[in-house]
Amino acid sequence: MVSQLNWWDDKNKALELAVSLRGNAQSVLSDLSHEQRRNYHDLVTALASRFEPDNQSELYRLEMKHRQRKRGESLNELAQEVKRLTNKAYPAAPVGVREQLARDCFLDALNDPEMEWAVHQGKPKSMDDAAHLALEFESFRSGRKVKLGVRPHTIRMQDTEPGGTSFDTNSGPRVGEASEVGKLLKDISGRLNALEKTGARASSQQSNYQIDNNTRRLAHQRRGKCHYCRQEGHWKNECPLRDKKGASSVSRNDLNSHRGNNTADSTSYHCQGNVN
């Protein structure tokens, strides 16, 4: 348009193009002869072969085939990238054909069956229509999940690195899954309460059992009669006249004297009872 506005011929267009080149594009001039630098068609051909070789379209088609939505990539960014790849992969195709190819590539790149089906149901005729339907569906689904108190639906997105693994972002339970989780938590809580009650009863029974044992032991000690010293209130193994090893801690005479006193006291008691 600038050349038409200024009424440039091919020689002037070649000169203006040559002086506007920068970086790697400027190095192309060193490979051209003096006459080719002033020939507009030769200069355009040299630049095209340097930056857009004929076999480059095959690489763009392969990239279109494996294009997936990247992590954190918006739908608008994905649509623009698909358009760029389509124009590079099919530069000579009509505009209508490129629109259909871009639309199909966009649907495959979503990697979301629900969104892909919703966009397909809208019957988009162009790439822009498909992107618009996808944005509407994503907004509706996000709003609905927030309203129901459930995290957004899982969307599998491809890593930015080639050959990288897929990521699951915004993953969370569905409504049905949340209900099942609630029932499971309620059941676990009930079982824990039952275990706590059972433990409390067992602890109470053990405490009562220990009290009963102590009571029986004391009563048994009171009713017991030592076969060593002939006194009541304790047993032979608890006799204070014996040491821990069972040996006598007093002399035999003292023991007989002790037993005799006990016998005399007992006889006196019985005699007095008979006299009375």
Order of alpha helices (4+ residues) and beta strands (2+ residues): alpha-alpha-alpha-alpha-alpha-alpha-alpha-alpha-alpha-beta-beta-alpha-alpha
